[in-house]
Amino acid sequence: MKRDFDALSKESFDLIVIGGGIIGAGIARDAALRGFKTLLLEKEDFGWGTTSRSTRLLHGGLRYLRQFQFKLVREDLKEREILLRIAPHLSHRLPFIIPLLRSQPLYRLSLPFGMKLYQMLSSGKDIPAYRHLSRSDVSRMEPELGSVRDLTGGYLYYDAEVELMERLCVENVISAEENGARVLNHTLVTGLTMRSSTVEGVEVQDNLTGEKYQVKGRLVFNAGGPWADLVWEKMNLSATNRLRRTKGVHLLTDKVSTNALVLFARSDGRLFFVIPWQDYSLIGTTDTDYTGDPDTVHAGAEDVNYLVNEVRHYFPAIKQESIHYAFAGLRPLVASGSSKASNTSRAHRLIDHSIENGIEGFLSVLGGKITAYRGVAEESVDLIARKLGSNARCTTAETALPGAPAVLPHALKLAAQENSIPAATAAHLARIYGSRFAAVLALAKKDTRLAQPLGEGCPDILAQVHYAVNNEYALTVGDFLLRRTDAGLRPDQGRDAAFIVTQEMGRLLGWDSATQQRQLETYRSAVDLMRLFRKQIT
């Protein structure tokens, strides 16, 4: 992808968005669809931070009913249905079981009301109704739970899942660019340019070359998430009472359950999930305050022990050796008076700095759940439109994302036959790219070398590397393995594929041998961070 910063510095944009997570990408897409000349800047890679380290769910947040956040739950359930409609290739409904235990009388008494209320807030949505499960029902669906002595029954209800949240983010970026936006990852905003008390643009650094530039914009929008306060610091704006970072840790383990489960921690009563993910389980999450460097957040032994110990109450066979890796992300919450991190609201807040700080041309957003990213973006761009004197309306709820619709089984079978590839490879590509899997297959058909797998038993092929570099802004090995495909998310984390990916990207991007070695080492360091907890466990 062309990165012409000299040309960029000669342009002027209606809107410059800082932060290429799901919310920043959603804002850029919405703004571009409304016709605003938009620039999206991300210091690492699109979806690198909080977006790629989530529980991968689209849900209203059952636990927020206990905090009486009915409006938040209702809005998120509405957004869940919109995403199922505009991204059917990436999202799907997911049944959940909540086991009821005799030792948890509060939940046994409150959950019937919670289930009814959750169903009511989902009214009009095309989902099956919840139902009560007997002890024998739960035991039949999850045999290991049947051995829990105080199990009395459970509930079955439905939410939704996006297995590859990274893809949801990058498709928003692709859509933004296809509608006229300029998008740049690995581009650090080093400062904001001002005249008097008005922001007029940004200073940026190309992280691949170290060169610096200035870009003009009528409005600058800070969607930095956990890094939002670092953007404020560039303007000497105090952020101590605005942003609360909390850390959420997840584990990828051997398969624990057949179904998605909502469980309650016995040590502190917190809700956590066990989610089937491919042939494994995703377990999480924690919720603790974090004051360290947001760039190096990782799971520690204490985080991992907490989750393992709580899961053992339900599945005693799980052990440390069952864990393939652990990852941590940060929530950029709106600071409140709550002393407990998990009680801090997930509601978002828009900040107009002309009102709050007397600075024109500068806006920020804090908080917001990933499920609600599109709605947060709509509200943000509504404000942007008012600032720009436009009445252009939002169309993101009706406009499908680039990979939609989902590929039908007969089309997969035909594609496999026509391209002489295994059916499993075709299905894998369709799961990642949706309807655009045909463009990846076309590369392999044109050059049969590109049909080569990235490693033994790996469903990914060389054509995906070419597609990611030429069409999806992949500029590092980590961009490809961790956020354009799921090769780096499986248990081996793409270690076997990393060398061939480095070589192929090197050919495409003109890397010399030293750059290739540095890329490989940087990737290995990134995935090693997800196993660092092992060194801390004694």
Residue pairs with C-beta under 8 A, 6 or more apart in sequence:
1 469
1 470
1 473
1 475
3 184
3 206
3 208
5 204
5 206
5 211
5 213
6 213
8 39
8 182
8 184
8 213
8 215
9 213
9 214
9 215
11 215
11 216
12 37
12 201
12 216
12 217
12 218
13 37
13 38
13 39
13 182
13 215
13 216
13 217
13 218
14 31
14 36
14 37
14 38
14 217
14 218
14 219
14 388
15 28
15 31
15 36
15 37
15 38
15 39
15 217
15 218
15 219
15 220
15 221
15 384
15 388
16 38
16 39
16 41
16 201
16 202
16 215
16 217
16 219
16 220
16 221
17 24
17 27
17 28
17 31
17 38
17 39
17 40
17 41
17 221
17 223
18 24
18 41
18 189
18 202
18 220
18 221
18 222
18 223
18 224
18 231
19 41
19 42
19 222
19 223
19 224
19 225
19 227
19 228
20 40
20 41
20 42
20 45
20 46
20 47
20 48
20 169
20 173
20 183
20 185
21 42
21 46
21 47
21 48
21 49
21 50
21 51
21 169
21 223
21 225
22 47
22 50
22 51
22 165
22 168
22 169
22 172
22 370
22 373
23 223
23 225
23 365
23 368
23 373
23 376
23 377
23 380
24 40
24 42
24 221
24 223
24 224
24 225
25 40
25 46
25 47
25 169
25 170
25 172
25 173
25 176
26 172
26 373
26 374
26 376
26 377
26 396
27 221
27 223
27 365
27 377
27 380
27 381
27 384
28 38
28 40
28 172
28 173
28 176
28 181
28 183
29 172
29 173
29 175
29 176
29 179
29 181
29 377
29 396
30 374
30 377
30 378
30 380
30 381
30 394
30 396
31 38
31 176
31 181
31 381
31 384
32 38
32 175
32 176
32 177
32 179
32 180
32 181
33 175
33 179
33 394
33 395
33 396
33 399
34 381
34 385
34 390
34 392
34 393
34 394
34 395
35 180
35 390
35 392
36 381
36 384
36 385
36 388
36 390
36 392
37 180
38 176
38 180
38 181
38 182
39 181
39 182
39 183
39 184
39 215
39 217
40 173
40 176
40 181
40 182
40 183
40 184
41 184
41 187
41 189
41 202
41 204
42 48
42 184
42 185
42 186
42 187
43 186
43 187
43 188
43 189
43 207
43 227
44 185
44 186
45 185
45 186
45 473
45 475
45 476
45 478
45 479
45 483
46 169
46 170
46 173
46 183
46 185
46 473
46 483
47 165
47 166
47 169
47 170
47 483
48 483
49 225
49 226
49 227
49 294
49 329
49 330
50 225
50 226
50 329
50 330
50 331
50 332
50 370
51 165
51 166
51 168
51 169
51 370
52 165
52 166
52 169
52 329
52 482
52 483
53 248
53 250
53 327
53 328
53 329
54 165
54 248
54 329
54 370
55 248
55 250
55 273
55 275
55 282
55 284
55 285
56 161
56 162
56 163
56 164
56 165
56 275
56 277
56 282
57 94
57 159
57 160
57 161
57 162
57 273
57 275
57 371
58 79
58 80
58 83
58 84
58 91
58 159
58 160
58 161
58 162
58 370
58 371
59 76
59 80
59 159
59 160
59 371
60 73
60 74
60 76
60 77
60 80
60 118
60 121
60 122
60 159
60 371
61 69
61 72
61 73
61 76
61 346
61 369
61 371
62 73
62 114
62 118
62 157
62 262
62 271
63 271
64 72
64 73
64 346
65 73
65 114
65 117
65 118
66 110
66 114
67 343
67 345
69 345
69 346
69 347
70 117
70 121
71 347
72 345
72 346
72 347
72 369
73 118
73 121
74 121
75 372
75 375
76 369
76 371
76 372
77 121
77 122
77 125
78 375
79 371
79 372
79 373
79 374
79 375
80 125
80 159
80 160
80 371
81 125
81 126
82 374
82 375
82 397
83 91
83 160
83 162
83 168
83 371
83 374
84 91
84 92
84 93
84 160
85 400
86 396
86 397
86 398
86 399
86 400
86 401
86 404
87 162
87 168
87 171
87 400
87 401
87 403
87 404
88 404
88 405
88 406
89 403
89 404
89 405
89 406
89 407
89 430
89 431
89 433
89 434
89 435
90 162
90 163
90 164
90 167
90 168
90 171
90 401
90 403
90 434
91 160
91 161
91 162
91 168
92 160
92 161
93 127
93 158
93 159
93 160
93 161
94 158
94 159
94 160
94 161
94 260
94 275
95 156
95 157
95 158
95 259
95 260
96 156
96 157
96 158
96 159
96 259
96 260
96 261
96 262
97 133
97 138
97 141
97 142
97 145
97 154
97 155
97 156
97 259
97 260
97 261
97 262
98 111
98 154
98 155
98 157
98 261
98 262
98 263
99 138
99 142
99 145
99 148
99 151
99 153
99 154
99 261
99 263
99 314
100 107
100 108
100 111
100 151
100 152
100 153
100 154
100 155
101 107
101 108
101 148
101 150
101 151
101 152
101 264
102 108
102 150
102 151
102 152
103 150
103 266
104 264
107 264
108 152
111 155
112 132
115 130
115 155
115 157
118 130
118 157
119 129
119 130
119 157
127 158
128 158
130 155
130 156
130 157
130 158
131 155
131 156
132 153
132 154
132 155
133 141
133 153
133 154
133 155
133 156
134 153
135 146
135 151
135 152
135 153
137 153
137 154
138 145
138 146
138 151
138 153
138 154
139 145
139 146
139 151
140 146
141 258
141 259
142 257
142 258
142 259
142 261
144 257
144 314
144 315
144 317
145 151
145 257
145 314
145 315
147 316
148 313
148 314
161 260
161 275
162 168
163 277
163 278
163 431
163 486
164 431
164 432
164 486
165 370
166 482
166 483
166 484
167 403
167 432
167 484
168 401
169 483
170 472
170 473
170 483
170 484
171 401
171 402
171 403
172 401
173 183
173 473
174 402
174 471
174 472
175 399
175 401
175 402
176 183
177 183
178 402
183 473
184 204
185 473
185 475
185 479
186 206
186 207
186 208
186 475
186 476
187 204
187 205
187 206
187 207
188 204
188 205
188 207
189 202
189 203
189 204
189 231
189 234
190 203
190 204
190 205
190 212
190 234
191 202
191 203
191 234
192 199
192 201
192 202
192 203
192 220
192 231
192 234
192 235
192 362
193 199
193 200
193 201
193 202
193 203
193 214
193 216
194 200
194 235
194 359
197 358
197 359
197 360
198 359
198 360
198 361
199 217
199 219
199 220
199 359
199 360
199 361
199 362
200 216
200 217
200 361
201 214
201 215
201 216
201 217
201 220
202 214
202 215
202 217
202 220
203 212
203 213
203 214
204 212
204 213
204 214
204 215
205 211
205 212
205 213
206 212
206 213
208 475
217 361
218 361
218 388
219 361
219 362
219 363
219 384
219 387
219 388
220 361
220 362
220 363
221 363
221 364
221 365
221 380
221 384
222 228
222 231
222 232
222 362
222 363
222 364
222 365
223 364
223 365
223 380
224 230
224 231
224 332
224 364
225 330
225 332
226 243
226 245
226 294
226 330
226 331
226 332
227 294
228 239
228 243
228 332
228 364
228 365
228 366
229 239
229 242
229 243
230 294
231 364
232 238
232 239
232 242
232 364
233 239
235 359
235 362
237 353
237 357
237 359
241 335
242 334
242 335
242 351
242 366
243 332
243 333
243 334
243 335
243 366
244 289
244 333
244 334
244 335
244 336
244 341
244 344
245 289
245 290
245 291
245 294
245 330
245 331
245 332
245 333
246 287
246 288
246 289
246 290
246 330
246 331
246 333
246 341
246 342
246 344
247 286
247 287
247 288
247 289
247 290
247 297
247 303
247 328
247 329
247 330
247 331
248 284
248 285
248 286
248 287
248 328
248 329
248 330
248 331
249 284
249 285
249 286
249 299
249 303
249 304
249 307
249 326
249 327
249 328
250 282
250 283
250 284
250 285
250 299
250 326
250 327
250 328
250 329
251 282
251 283
251 284
251 299
251 304
251 307
251 308
251 323
251 325
251 326
252 277
252 280
252 281
252 282
252 323
252 324
252 325
252 326
252 327
252 489
252 491
253 280
253 281
253 283
253 318
253 322
253 323
253 324
254 280
254 281
254 322
254 324
255 276
255 279
255 280
255 281
256 274
256 281
256 283
256 311
256 315
256 318
256 322
257 274
257 276
257 281
257 315
258 276
259 276
260 273
260 274
260 275
260 276
261 273
261 274
261 275
261 314
262 271
262 272
262 273
263 271
263 272
263 273
263 274
263 310
263 311
263 314
264 270
264 271
264 272
265 271
265 272
265 306
265 310
266 310
266 313
267 306
267 309
267 310
270 287
270 342
272 283
272 284
272 285
272 286
272 307
272 310
273 282
273 283
273 284
273 285
274 281
274 282
274 283
274 311
274 315
275 281
275 282
275 283
276 282
278 486
278 490
280 324
280 491
283 307
283 311
284 307
286 303
286 306
286 307
287 331
287 341
287 342
288 303
288 341
289 341
290 297
290 330
294 330
296 529
297 328
297 329
297 330
298 326
298 327
298 328
298 529
298 530
298 532
298 533
299 326
299 327
299 328
299 530
299 532
299 533
300 532
300 533
300 536
301 533
301 536
301 537
303 326
303 328
303 533
304 320
304 323
304 326
304 533
304 537
305 537
308 318
308 319
308 320
308 323
311 318
312 318
320 534
320 537
324 491
324 493
325 491
325 493
325 527
325 530
325 531
326 530
326 531
326 533
327 530
331 346
332 366
332 367
333 341
333 344
333 345
333 346
333 366
333 367
334 344
334 345
334 347
334 348
334 349
334 366
334 367
335 344
336 344
336 345
338 344
338 345
345 367
346 367
346 368
346 369
347 367
347 368
348 365
348 366
348 367
348 368
348 372
348 376
348 379
349 365
349 366
349 367
350 363
350 364
350 365
350 379
350 380
350 383
351 363
351 364
351 365
351 366
352 363
352 383
353 359
353 360
353 362
353 363
353 364
354 360
354 361
354 362
363 380
363 383
363 384
363 387
365 376
365 380
368 376
374 396
374 397
377 396
378 394
378 396
378 397
381 394
382 394
385 391
385 392
402 434
402 436
403 433
403 434
403 435
403 436
404 434
404 435
405 434
405 435
406 430
406 434
406 435
407 415
407 430
407 434
407 435
407 437
412 423
412 426
412 427
412 430
413 423
413 426
415 421
415 426
415 430
415 437
415 438
415 441
416 422
416 423
416 425
416 426
419 426
419 441
419 444
419 445
419 451
420 451
421 441
421 444
421 451
421 461
424 459
425 453
425 459
425 461
426 437
426 441
428 459
428 460
429 437
429 440
429 441
429 461
429 464
430 437
432 464
432 485
432 486
433 439
433 440
433 467
439 467
439 471
440 461
440 463
440 464
440 467
441 463
443 450
443 463
443 466
443 467
444 450
444 451
444 461
444 462
444 463
447 463
449 462
450 461
450 462
450 463
450 466
451 461
451 462
451 463
452 461
452 462
453 459
453 460
453 461
454 460
454 461
454 462
454 464
454 465
454 487
454 494
454 496
454 497
454 500
454 501
455 496
455 497
455 500
456 496
458 487
458 496
458 497
460 485
460 487
460 497
462 500
462 504
464 480
464 484
464 485
465 474
465 480
465 501
465 504
465 505
465 508
466 504
466 508
468 474
468 479
468 480
468 484
468 485
469 475
469 480
469 505
469 508
469 509
470 508
472 484
473 479
474 480
474 483
474 484
474 505
475 509
476 505
476 519
476 522
476 523
477 498
477 501
477 502
477 505
477 519
477 520
477 522
477 523
478 488
478 522
478 523
478 526
480 487
480 501
480 505
481 487
481 488
481 493
481 494
481 497
481 498
481 501
481 523
482 488
482 489
482 494
482 526
487 494
487 497
487 501
488 494
488 523
488 527
493 527
493 530
494 501
494 523
494 527
495 524
495 527
498 520
498 523
498 524
499 520
502 511
502 516
502 519
502 520
502 523
503 516
505 511
505 519
506 512
506 515
506 516
506 519
511 519
